[in-house]
Amino acid sequence: MSAPTASMLEIEHVIGGQHSRSGCFHAYPLDKNIVISAVGGLVCISDLTDPHQQAFLRGHTDTVTALAVSEHYIVSGQLGPTRTRDRLAPVIVWDYARRERRFQLDRHTLGIMQLAITADERFLAVTGEDTLVSVWDLRTGALTGSAKAEQVPSFIAWAPPQVAPAAPGRRAAPQNPAYLLVMAVGNQLRTTEVAFSQATQSYNMARPAPCGLPHSGFLRTYPAGQVCLPDILTGTDSGELCVFSFANRIYRRHFPAGPGDMAPQLVMENPTSPTQAVAFAGLQRILRFPIHPAFFAFFALPPAMLSRSGLLGCGVAGGSWQRRNLLSFWDLSEYRVLARTPMSSRPRALRPLEVAAHRGAVTALAATEALILSGGEEGTVRCWSRRTHELIAQFGDHTRPITGLQFDLTAEQVAHSCGPDHYVTSYDLKTERTLGTPHFARDEAFTSLTQKATGEQELITGSASGRISVWDRDYRDPVVSWQERGGPVTSVAASPSGRFLAVATEGGDLVLYDLARIDYQPAPSPAAAARRAPPEPLATSAGCGHSAPCRQVAWAPDEKQLLSVGDDGAIRVWNFYPTP
C-alpha cells in the first residue's frame, strides 16, 4: 500500500493560538492589515480585511517562541525539539515575498527567546535559553559572532546603522556602517558593536560592555527596551521608564510609569515620527509622561492582552472554550465569533443543564434531539431529558472518569461509554440495564469512543497506550486492533458515511484511515490476531499538526473538512480530499 500523503489533508484556516509571548505577534511594516503570528509550530500570515486569506510557513518541529519581521524577511525561532534527541533550536529565515525558507541557523539549544533585525536588514541578533547571544549575516546566513551571558537577556534591540561622517574637504566614500546591539542581562544594560574590520575584510562582533549606572545602588532589571536616538529607553521591573545616553552609554534619568508590578512590557520607536516613543505597559488606562522636550511615552494594554488566545476546545457546532471561561460560537464560513457565553469558573466542570449533574467534573457529553448523556469524574453515566432537564436514567458500571460517550446510530435508546478502567459498556436507556458483557482490554486505558455508520456499526476506541481497537457487539474481545505510531490517542471520530476514521494523538498530529480497507473478520486465535498486518494510514497532518496534544477532532457533515483543537490554543480547520 502507498505511504500516507499530506496532499489529501491540508490546513485551511487557524483560529486562535497562544500569543502569550509579545514577540510572537507582528504587523507587517508596509501593510497594517497584514499580521504575522506564531500558532504552534506554524508561522501564520493573515489579512485582517479577509479572514480567508491565510498563508502558513512550515518547517519547525516544535512551538515557535520568537518572531522578527522586516520588509523582506520573516525570522522565526522555536523551542528545542521535545520529540527527538536533537536539542538544537533552529532559527529559520523566510523570504516574505516568496513564502519560502532562505536560511536555517543552527547554533542555539533549549529554545529561542528573542530575535531582532537591523533597520537595513543586514544582521540578525538571536538570544536563547542557553544564554547565548549570536549575530548572523542575513545576506549569507553566516555567523558573525557570539557571546555567552550569565543569564538569559531579557531584551535585545539594534540601534540605527551608524556611518562615520566624511572629513572636511574630502569626497564621501562608500563606507561599511557600524551597528550597535543593546541587551539587558540581569541588572545591567550592555552594548556590543558589530563593525567592519579592514584587517579581516569582514564584520566582527565586539565583547559586550556594560552601561554606566549611578553609584547609589540603582539596581533594576529591564524587561523591555529600544534605541530612540539620542537615547536608549528601557522599562524596569519597578514600573519606571529609564533613559540612558546613547553616545556616552551612561544612565541619565528615570520616570515612574505606574505601580511596581506594572513594568513596561514593550518600548518601541514611533514609526510615524522619529521624535516620539511608545511604551506598552500592563495598565488599564492611558498615561502620558514627558521624557524630555522631544519625547513622550504612552502606556496602554500590552499586545498579548489584545489578542484572542487560549482556545482549549471545539465542538461540532463550532463552539470553543477559552481560558477566560467563555463558550464561543463561531461562524466557520466567515471565521468570526457569533456569540460568547460566560460559563462556570471551572473550565472542565461543564453544567449544560444548570443543575448539579455530577459530584465532580463532567468529563464527557453526547446529545441527540431529545436526550443528553453526561459522564462524570466519579465514573457515573447519566441520561437527561433535553426538554424538561429531568434525570431519566443513570449507570454506575465504571470505576474511573468517563472519557467517551456515544448514542447508538441504529437505536437511540442504546448508549455506549468507555473509560480508563479498561471497559467499554453498552446500556439500554429505557430499561436502565447494561446490555451484554462489557468489552474489556487489560492493556488499554480508553480515552475516546466513536461508532461506524456502515457494516455491523462497530464501536472504535482509542487508548492512552496508543492502541486503536474495533469492537463488534457479538464479541467480547476486539475484532481488529493496531498500534498508532503517533503515540497516545486522544480522540477518534468516524466520518458520517462511516468510510473514514480520524485519529488525534498526544503528539498533536492527525491521522486518517480508510475503514473500508480493514478486514473485520475476527481472528481464530490471539496468535493469528498478532500476525495480522495493521492498516496503513491514508493521510497524516505531515508536520502541520498541533505543537501540543490535540484534544479533539470532528468531521463536517459533508466530510470535506475536519476541525481539531489542541493545547497549543488553536482551532485548525482542515480540507480533506479523498481519492475515489
GUSE-588061 format. One record per residue (C-alpha): residue number from 1; residue in one letter; x, z, y. Coordinates in steps of 0.2 Angstrom, whole numbers, plus 5000, padded with zeros to 4 digits. Example, Ala and Ser with C-alpha at 12.3 -4.5 7.8 and 13.67 -1.06 7.14 Angstrom:
BEGIN
SITE   resi   resn      X      Z      Y
SITE      1      a   5062   5039   4978
SITE      2      s   5068   5036   4995
! end
This chain:
BEGIN
SITE   resi   resn      X      Z      Y
SITE      1      m   5000   5000   5000
SITE      2      s   5006   4996   5018
SITE      3      a   5013   5010   5029
SITE      4      p   5002   5018   5041
SITE      5      t   5001   5009   5058
SITE      6      a   4998   5016   5075
SITE      7      s   4990   4999   5081
SITE      8      m   4974   5005   5073
SITE      9      l   4974   5021   5083
SITE     10      e   4979   5020   5101
SITE     11      i   4976   5033   5115
SITE     12      e   4963   5028   5128
SITE     13      h   4962   5042   5140
SITE     14      v   4969   5060   5143
SITE     15      i   4958   5074   5151
SITE     16      g   4966   5090   5157
SITE     17      g   4983   5096   5152
SITE     18      q   4993   5112   5156
SITE     19      h   5001   5109   5173
SITE     20      s   5007   5127   5174
SITE     21      r   5024   5121   5180
SITE     22      s   5024   5115   5198
SITE     23      g   5037   5101   5194
SITE     24      c   5026   5093   5181
SITE     25      f   5013   5085   5194
SITE     26      h   5019   5072   5207
SITE     27      a   5011   5060   5218
SITE     28      y   5020   5043   5219
SITE     29      p   5029   5041   5236
SITE     30      l   5022   5024   5240
SITE     31      d   5004   5026   5235
SITE     32      k   4995   5043   5237
SITE     33      n   4982   5038   5224
SITE     34      i   4994   5037   5210
SITE     35      v   4998   5053   5201
SITE     36      i   5012   5056   5188
SITE     37      s   5009   5071   5177
SITE     38      a   5016   5078   5161
SITE     39      v   5002   5080   5147
SITE     40      g   5010   5087   5132
SITE     41      g   5024   5075   5126
SITE     42      l   5017   5061   5137
SITE     43      v   5021   5056   5154
SITE     44      c   5004   5050   5162
SITE     45      i   5002   5038   5177
SITE     46      s   4984   5040   5184
SITE     47      d   4975   5031   5198
SITE     48      l   4964   5043   5207
SITE     49      t   4952   5029   5213
SITE     50      d   4949   5023   5195
SITE     51      p   4949   5035   5180
SITE     52      h   4950   5021   5168
SITE     53      q   4967   5016   5174
SITE     54      q   4980   5027   5165
SITE     55      a   4997   5022   5158
SITE     56      f   5007   5033   5146
SITE     57      l   5026   5034   5144
SITE     58      r   5030   5038   5126
SITE     59      g   5047   5044   5120
SITE     60      h   5048   5063   5120
SITE     61      t   5047   5073   5104
SITE     62      d   5041   5089   5112
SITE     63      t   5032   5096   5128
SITE     64      v   5038   5088   5144
SITE     65      t   5043   5103   5155
SITE     66      a   5050   5094   5171
SITE     67      l   5047   5078   5181
SITE     68      a   5055   5070   5196
SITE     69      v   5048   5054   5204
SITE     70      s   5056   5042   5216
SITE     71      e   5051   5024   5222
SITE     72      h   5059   5015   5207
SITE     73      y   5061   5029   5194
SITE     74      i   5052   5042   5184
SITE     75      v   5063   5055   5176
SITE     76      s   5056   5067   5163
SITE     77      g   5064   5082   5153
SITE     78      q   5057   5091   5138
SITE     79      l   5059   5107   5128
SITE     80      g   5072   5107   5114
SITE     81      p   5063   5100   5098
SITE     82      t   5054   5113   5088
SITE     83      r   5051   5102   5073
SITE     84      t   5068   5096   5070
SITE     85      r   5086   5105   5068
SITE     86      d   5092   5095   5083
SITE     87      r   5092   5107   5098
SITE     88      l   5096   5094   5111
SITE     89      a   5083   5092   5125
SITE     90      p   5084   5074   5131
SITE     91      v   5081   5068   5148
SITE     92      i   5073   5051   5149
SITE     93      v   5074   5040   5165
SITE     94      w   5060   5027   5166
SITE     95      d   5058   5011   5176
SITE     96      y   5042   5014   5186
SITE     97      a   5038   4995   5188
SITE     98      r   5041   4990   5170
SITE     99      r   5035   5006   5162
SITE    100      e   5049   5007   5150
SITE    101      r   5064   5018   5146
SITE    102      r   5080   5014   5156
SITE    103      f   5092   5028   5150
SITE    104      q   5091   5044   5139
SITE    105      l   5103   5058   5144
SITE    106      d   5108   5070   5131
SITE    107      r   5118   5085   5137
SITE    108      h   5106   5100   5138
SITE    109      t   5099   5111   5124
SITE    110      l   5084   5123   5123
SITE    111      g   5074   5115   5137
SITE    112      i   5074   5106   5154
SITE    113      m   5069   5117   5169
SITE    114      q   5072   5107   5185
SITE    115      l   5075   5088   5190
SITE    116      a   5080   5081   5207
SITE    117      i   5084   5064   5213
SITE    118      t   5094   5060   5229
SITE    119      a   5085   5051   5243
SITE    120      d   5094   5034   5239
SITE    121      e   5091   5036   5220
SITE    122      r   5109   5036   5216
SITE    123      f   5111   5053   5207
SITE    124      l   5100   5064   5197
SITE    125      a   5103   5083   5195
SITE    126      v   5097   5092   5180
SITE    127      t   5096   5111   5175
SITE    128      g   5091   5118   5159
SITE    129      e   5088   5134   5149
SITE    130      d   5106   5133   5143
SITE    131      t   5111   5137   5162
SITE    132      l   5120   5121   5163
SITE    133      v   5119   5111   5179
SITE    134      s   5123   5092   5177
SITE    135      v   5124   5077   5189
SITE    136      w   5121   5059   5182
SITE    137      d   5123   5042   5190
SITE    138      l   5107   5033   5189
SITE    139      r   5115   5016   5191
SITE    140      t   5125   5018   5175
SITE    141      g   5117   5033   5166
SITE    142      a   5135   5041   5165
SITE    143      l   5138   5059   5168
SITE    144      t   5146   5063   5185
SITE    145      g   5150   5081   5182
SITE    146      s   5143   5098   5176
SITE    147      a   5144   5116   5179
SITE    148      k   5139   5132   5170
SITE    149      a   5130   5145   5179
SITE    150      e   5127   5164   5175
SITE    151      q   5109   5161   5173
SITE    152      v   5096   5148   5175
SITE    153      p   5095   5141   5193
SITE    154      s   5078   5144   5200
SITE    155      f   5078   5128   5210
SITE    156      i   5089   5113   5215
SITE    157      a   5087   5102   5229
SITE    158      w   5098   5087   5237
SITE    159      a   5102   5086   5255
SITE    160      p   5101   5068   5263
SITE    161      p   5116   5057   5259
SITE    162      q   5130   5061   5272
SITE    163      v   5141   5046   5279
SITE    164      a   5156   5051   5290
SITE    165      p   5155   5043   5307
SITE    166      a   5167   5029   5311
SITE    167      a   5182   5033   5323
SITE    168      p   5180   5029   5341
SITE    169      g   5186   5011   5345
SITE    170      r   5185   5006   5326
SITE    171      r   5173   4995   5317
SITE    172      a   5162   5005   5305
SITE    173      a   5167   5000   5287
SITE    174      p   5156   5002   5272
SITE    175      q   5158   5020   5265
SITE    176      n   5153   5029   5250
SITE    177      p   5141   5043   5256
SITE    178      a   5144   5061   5251
SITE    179      y   5130   5071   5243
SITE    180      l   5126   5090   5243
SITE    181      l   5117   5099   5230
SITE    182      v   5109   5116   5234
SITE    183      m   5104   5128   5220
SITE    184      a   5098   5146   5218
SITE    185      v   5107   5156   5205
SITE    186      g   5101   5175   5204
SITE    187      n   5103   5182   5222
SITE    188      q   5115   5168   5228
SITE    189      l   5112   5152   5236
SITE    190      r   5125   5140   5231
SITE    191      t   5130   5122   5236
SITE    192      t   5141   5109   5227
SITE    193      e   5147   5092   5234
SITE    194      v   5147   5076   5225
SITE    195      a   5159   5065   5234
SITE    196      f   5169   5049   5231
SITE    197      s   5187   5051   5226
SITE    198      q   5199   5037   5231
SITE    199      a   5211   5043   5218
SITE    200      t   5200   5040   5203
SITE    201      q   5188   5027   5212
SITE    202      s   5173   5037   5206
SITE    203      y   5162   5051   5211
SITE    204      n   5166   5069   5206
SITE    205      m   5157   5085   5206
SITE    206      a   5165   5100   5215
SITE    207      r   5164   5118   5210
SITE    208      p   5148   5127   5216
SITE    209      a   5152   5138   5231
SITE    210      p   5140   5152   5237
SITE    211      c   5132   5153   5254
SITE    212      g   5137   5167   5266
SITE    213      l   5124   5182   5266
SITE    214      p   5123   5197   5278
SITE    215      h   5134   5212   5273
SITE    216      s   5119   5224   5275
SITE    217      g   5113   5222   5257
SITE    218      f   5102   5207   5259
SITE    219      l   5098   5204   5241
SITE    220      r   5084   5191   5237
SITE    221      t   5080   5178   5223
SITE    222      y   5074   5161   5228
SITE    223      p   5061   5153   5218
SITE    224      a   5059   5138   5229
SITE    225      g   5069   5128   5242
SITE    226      q   5073   5112   5251
SITE    227      v   5085   5105   5263
SITE    228      c   5077   5101   5280
SITE    229      l   5091   5097   5292
SITE    230      p   5099   5106   5301
SITE    231      d   5094   5120   5289
SITE    232      i   5091   5125   5271
SITE    233      l   5074   5133   5269
SITE    234      t   5070   5144   5254
SITE    235      g   5056   5155   5249
SITE    236      t   5061   5173   5242
SITE    237      d   5054   5185   5230
SITE    238      s   5049   5196   5244
SITE    239      g   5037   5184   5252
SITE    240      e   5049   5178   5265
SITE    241      l   5054   5161   5271
SITE    242      c   5073   5162   5273
SITE    243      v   5084   5150   5284
SITE    244      f   5102   5145   5280
SITE    245      s   5113   5134   5291
SITE    246      f   5117   5118   5283
SITE    247      a   5133   5114   5292
SITE    248      n   5140   5132   5290
SITE    249      r   5132   5137   5273
SITE    250      i   5128   5154   5280
SITE    251      y   5112   5164   5282
SITE    252      r   5103   5163   5299
SITE    253      r   5086   5172   5298
SITE    254      h   5071   5176   5288
SITE    255      f   5052   5177   5292
SITE    256      p   5039   5187   5282
SITE    257      a   5027   5175   5275
SITE    258      g   5015   5186   5265
SITE    259      p   5013   5201   5253
SITE    260      g   5029   5205   5242
SITE    261      d   5021   5197   5226
SITE    262      m   5016   5181   5235
SITE    263      a   5033   5172   5236
SITE    264      p   5033   5154   5242
SITE    265      q   5032   5143   5227
SITE    266      l   5036   5126   5235
SITE    267      v   5046   5122   5250
SITE    268      m   5046   5103   5255
SITE    269      e   5051   5092   5270
SITE    270      n   5035   5085   5278
SITE    271      p   5036   5066   5273
SITE    272      t   5026   5062   5289
SITE    273      s   5038   5070   5301
SITE    274      p   5057   5075   5299
SITE    275      t   5054   5090   5311
SITE    276      q   5041   5099   5300
SITE    277      a   5042   5108   5284
SITE    278      v   5028   5113   5272
SITE    279      a   5028   5128   5261
SITE    280      f   5015   5131   5247
SITE    281      a   5013   5149   5243
SITE    282      g   5001   5160   5232
SITE    283      l   4990   5164   5247
SITE    284      q   4971   5161   5248
SITE    285      r   4972   5157   5266
SITE    286      i   4982   5145   5278
SITE    287      l   4996   5154   5288
SITE    288      r   5007   5146   5301
SITE    289      f   5024   5153   5306
SITE    290      p   5036   5147   5319
SITE    291      i   5054   5145   5311
SITE    292      h   5062   5138   5327
SITE    293      p   5056   5126   5340
SITE    294      a   5057   5111   5329
SITE    295      f   5050   5118   5313
SITE    296      f   5034   5126   5306
SITE    297      a   5029   5132   5289
SITE    298      f   5011   5131   5282
SITE    299      f   5006   5142   5267
SITE    300      a   4992   5137   5255
SITE    301      l   4987   5137   5237
SITE    302      p   5000   5131   5225
SITE    303      p   4998   5114   5217
SITE    304      a   4996   5122   5200
SITE    305      m   4980   5131   5206
SITE    306      l   4973   5115   5212
SITE    307      s   4974   5106   5195
SITE    308      r   4961   5106   5181
SITE    309      s   4971   5114   5167
SITE    310      g   4969   5125   5152
SITE    311      l   4957   5114   5142
SITE    312      l   4955   5123   5125
SITE    313      g   4941   5115   5115
SITE    314      c   4930   5100   5114
SITE    315      g   4913   5097   5106
SITE    316      v   4905   5080   5100
SITE    317      a   4893   5081   5116
SITE    318      g   4908   5081   5127
SITE    319      g   4909   5100   5131
SITE    320      s   4926   5109   5133
SITE    321      w   4932   5127   5135
SITE    322      q   4943   5132   5149
SITE    323      r   4954   5147   5151
SITE    324      r   4943   5152   5166
SITE    325      n   4929   5154   5153
SITE    326      l   4919   5139   5159
SITE    327      l   4910   5127   5147
SITE    328      s   4912   5110   5155
SITE    329      f   4901   5094   5151
SITE    330      w   4910   5078   5153
SITE    331      d   4904   5060   5156
SITE    332      l   4915   5051   5144
SITE    333      s   4911   5034   5151
SITE    334      e   4917   5039   5169
SITE    335      y   4928   5054   5163
SITE    336      r   4921   5066   5176
SITE    337      v   4913   5083   5174
SITE    338      l   4894   5083   5174
SITE    339      a   4892   5102   5175
SITE    340      r   4901   5118   5172
SITE    341      t   4893   5134   5165
SITE    342      p   4901   5152   5166
SITE    343      m   4902   5159   5148
SITE    344      s   4907   5176   5140
SITE    345      s   4923   5184   5146
SITE    346      r   4930   5181   5128
SITE    347      p   4933   5163   5125
SITE    348      r   4931   5165   5106
SITE    349      a   4915   5175   5107
SITE    350      l   4903   5162   5109
SITE    351      r   4885   5168   5112
SITE    352      p   4874   5152   5112
SITE    353      l   4858   5162   5110
SITE    354      e   4862   5176   5122
SITE    355      v   4860   5189   5108
SITE    356      a   4872   5199   5098
SITE    357      a   4874   5186   5084
SITE    358      h   4888   5195   5075
SITE    359      r   4898   5211   5076
SITE    360      g   4914   5201   5081
SITE    361      a   4918   5184   5087
SITE    362      v   4908   5169   5082
SITE    363      t   4921   5158   5073
SITE    364      a   4911   5143   5068
SITE    365      l   4895   5134   5073
SITE    366      a   4884   5120   5067
SITE    367      a   4867   5114   5073
SITE    368      t   4853   5102   5069
SITE    369      e   4837   5098   5080
SITE    370      a   4828   5114   5073
SITE    371      l   4842   5126   5067
SITE    372      i   4858   5133   5072
SITE    373      l   4871   5140   5060
SITE    374      s   4884   5153   5065
SITE    375      g   4899   5160   5056
SITE    376      g   4906   5177   5061
SITE    377      e   4923   5185   5061
SITE    378      e   4916   5198   5049
SITE    379      g   4913   5184   5036
SITE    380      t   4894   5183   5038
SITE    381      v   4884   5166   5040
SITE    382      r   4868   5167   5049
SITE    383      c   4854   5154   5052
SITE    384      w   4844   5154   5068
SITE    385      s   4829   5145   5074
SITE    386      r   4833   5134   5089
SITE    387      r   4816   5135   5097
SITE    388      t   4812   5154   5095
SITE    389      h   4830   5161   5093
SITE    390      e   4824   5171   5079
SITE    391      l   4836   5175   5064
SITE    392      i   4830   5165   5048
SITE    393      a   4842   5169   5035
SITE    394      q   4859   5177   5033
SITE    395      f   4873   5177   5019
SITE    396      g   4887   5189   5016
SITE    397      d   4897   5180   5002
SITE    398      h   4913   5178   5012
SITE    399      t   4926   5192   5015
SITE    400      r   4936   5183   5029
SITE    401      p   4931   5174   5045
SITE    402      i   4921   5159   5043
SITE    403      t   4931   5143   5048
SITE    404      g   4919   5129   5043
SITE    405      l   4900   5126   5043
SITE    406      q   4891   5111   5038
SITE    407      f   4872   5106   5036
SITE    408      d   4870   5096   5021
SITE    409      l   4867   5077   5025
SITE    410      t   4854   5075   5012
SITE    411      a   4844   5091   5013
SITE    412      e   4843   5101   5029
SITE    413      q   4838   5117   5020
SITE    414      v   4855   5117   5012
SITE    415      a   4871   5123   5021
SITE    416      h   4889   5125   5016
SITE    417      s   4903   5136   5023
SITE    418      c   4921   5139   5020
SITE    419      g   4934   5152   5025
SITE    420      p   4952   5158   5022
SITE    421      d   4946   5168   5007
SITE    422      h   4948   5153   4996
SITE    423      y   4929   5149   4994
SITE    424      v   4918   5135   4998
SITE    425      t   4900   5141   4996
SITE    426      s   4883   5132   4997
SITE    427      y   4866   5140   5002
SITE    428      d   4848   5137   5001
SITE    429      l   4841   5142   5018
SITE    430      k   4823   5143   5013
SITE    431      t   4825   5154   4998
SITE    432      e   4841   5163   5005
SITE    433      r   4850   5161   4989
SITE    434      t   4868   5155   4985
SITE    435      l   4867   5138   4976
SITE    436      g   4878   5137   4960
SITE    437      t   4895   5144   4958
SITE    438      p   4906   5143   4974
SITE    439      h   4921   5132   4974
SITE    440      f   4937   5141   4973
SITE    441      a   4955   5136   4976
SITE    442      r   4968   5150   4974
SITE    443      d   4982   5142   4985
SITE    444      e   4970   5136   4999
SITE    445      a   4965   5146   5014
SITE    446      f   4952   5134   5021
SITE    447      t   4952   5130   5040
SITE    448      s   4939   5116   5041
SITE    449      l   4925   5108   5032
SITE    450      t   4916   5091   5033
SITE    451      q   4905   5080   5022
SITE    452      k   4905   5062   5016
SITE    453      a   4889   5052   5020
SITE    454      t   4891   5040   5006
SITE    455      g   4893   5041   4987
SITE    456      e   4890   5058   4980
SITE    457      q   4891   5066   4998
SITE    458      e   4906   5076   4993
SITE    459      l   4912   5090   5003
SITE    460      i   4930   5089   5011
SITE    461      t   4941   5104   5016
SITE    462      g   4957   5106   5025
SITE    463      s   4968   5121   5022
SITE    464      a   4982   5131   5031
SITE    465      s   4993   5126   5017
SITE    466      g   4991   5108   5022
SITE    467      r   4981   5103   5007
SITE    468      i   4965   5092   5008
SITE    469      s   4953   5093   4994
SITE    470      v   4937   5084   4990
SITE    471      w   4923   5094   4981
SITE    472      d   4909   5087   4970
SITE    473      r   4894   5099   4969
SITE    474      d   4894   5097   4950
SITE    475      y   4912   5103   4948
SITE    476      r   4920   5120   4952
SITE    477      d   4937   5113   4955
SITE    478      p   4941   5099   4967
SITE    479      v   4939   5081   4961
SITE    480      v   4953   5075   4972
SITE    481      s   4967   5085   4981
SITE    482      w   4983   5080   4990
SITE    483      q   4996   5087   5002
SITE    484      e   4996   5082   5020
SITE    485      r   5013   5078   5026
SITE    486      g   5010   5084   5044
SITE    487      g   5009   5102   5039
SITE    488      p   4994   5114   5040
SITE    489      v   4977   5106   5043
SITE    490      t   4967   5112   5057
SITE    491      s   4952   5101   5057
SITE    492      v   4944   5087   5046
SITE    493      a   4930   5075   5051
SITE    494      a   4922   5062   5041
SITE    495      s   4916   5047   5051
SITE    496      p   4897   5044   5052
SITE    497      s   4897   5030   5040
SITE    498      g   4907   5040   5028
SITE    499      r   4921   5027   5026
SITE    500      f   4935   5036   5036
SITE    501      l   4942   5053   5037
SITE    502      a   4951   5060   5052
SITE    503      v   4963   5075   5050
SITE    504      a   4971   5085   5063
SITE    505      t   4987   5095   5060
SITE    506      e   4996   5111   5066
SITE    507      g   5009   5099   5072
SITE    508      g   4997   5091   5084
SITE    509      d   4995   5074   5075
SITE    510      l   4980   5064   5070
SITE    511      v   4980   5056   5053
SITE    512      l   4966   5044   5047
SITE    513      y   4962   5040   5028
SITE    514      d   4951   5026   5021
SITE    515      l   4939   5036   5009
SITE    516      a   4933   5020   5001
SITE    517      r   4951   5018   4993
SITE    518      i   4951   5035   4985
SITE    519      d   4946   5037   4966
SITE    520      y   4934   5051   4965
SITE    521      q   4933   5052   4946
SITE    522      p   4938   5070   4940
SITE    523      a   4955   5070   4931
SITE    524      p   4953   5075   4912
SITE    525      s   4967   5089   4914
SITE    526      p   4977   5098   4928
SITE    527      a   4992   5089   4922
SITE    528      a   4983   5072   4925
SITE    529      a   4977   5078   4942
SITE    530      a   4995   5082   4947
SITE    531      r   5001   5065   4941
SITE    532      r   4988   5056   4952
SITE    533      a   4996   5047   4967
SITE    534      p   4990   5054   4984
SITE    535      p   4981   5042   4995
SITE    536      e   4991   5034   5009
SITE    537      p   4986   5037   5027
SITE    538      l   4978   5022   5035
SITE    539      a   4984   5026   5053
SITE    540      t   4993   5040   5062
SITE    541      s   4995   5045   5080
SITE    542      a   5013   5040   5079
SITE    543      g   5021   5051   5092
SITE    544      c   5006   5051   5104
SITE    545      g   4998   5066   5097
SITE    546      h   4997   5084   5105
SITE    547      s   5013   5093   5108
SITE    548      a   5004   5109   5102
SITE    549      p   4992   5112   5087
SITE    550      c   4977   5100   5088
SITE    551      r   4962   5112   5085
SITE    552      q   4948   5099   5083
SITE    553      v   4944   5081   5080
SITE    554      a   4927   5072   5081
SITE    555      w   4920   5055   5079
SITE    556      a   4910   5045   5091
SITE    557      p   4893   5039   5084
SITE    558      d   4899   5021   5083
SITE    559      e   4916   5025   5075
SITE    560      k   4926   5016   5089
SITE    561      q   4933   5031   5097
SITE    562      l   4938   5049   5092
SITE    563      l   4941   5065   5103
SITE    564      s   4954   5078   5099
SITE    565      v   4958   5094   5108
SITE    566      g   4974   5105   5107
SITE    567      d   4983   5120   5113
SITE    568      d   4993   5109   5125
SITE    569      g   4977   5110   5136
SITE    570      a   4972   5091   5134
SITE    571      i   4957   5082   5128
SITE    572      r   4963   5065   5121
SITE    573      v   4951   5050   5119
SITE    574      w   4957   5038   5105
SITE    575      n   4952   5020   5102
SITE    576      f   4951   5015   5083
SITE    577      y   4952   4998   5077
SITE    578      p   4949   4997   5058
SITE    579      t   4953   4982   5048
SITE    580      p   4938   4974   5039
! end
